[in-house]
Amino acid sequence: MFLARQDLAQAQVDALAEAATKIVEDHQGKVTKTETWGLRSLAYRISKNRKAHYVMLEIDAPGDTVAELERQAGINEDIIRYMTIKVDEAEAGPSVMMRKQERDRERGRRREEENA
């Protein structure tokens, strides 16, 4: 997962995710899932940013690939934070955050129908 600066356009954030995917694939790994969670507020300011674009990549790769991905994320000025977590088994389907966003959208639709 990485957080990109708030002043980037969505196309630039997608380009960052593509670059990360290319790094993983060039080092004999594969990206099984990419989720963009959008522009979200941060709990505290990071490098003068109050918000950040959240992107989660689910990868299946050896340790040297992860090390290279982390090295590149540390160099890139557009990425303000990154975090890598090793899991035993990948989660099937959308992540909790994506399910929450869909649930919130559904609630908004219901409220609009009630008020109409």
MOKAWO-V979408 format. One record per helix or strand of 3 or more residues. SS is the DSSP state (helix for helix, strand for strand). FROM is the first residue (numbers start at 1). TO is the last residue. Records with the same first field share a line. If there is no record, write none. Layout:
SS->FROM-TO, FROM-TO
This chain:
strand->2-5, 30-46, 49-60, 79-82
helix->10-26, 63-75, 96-115
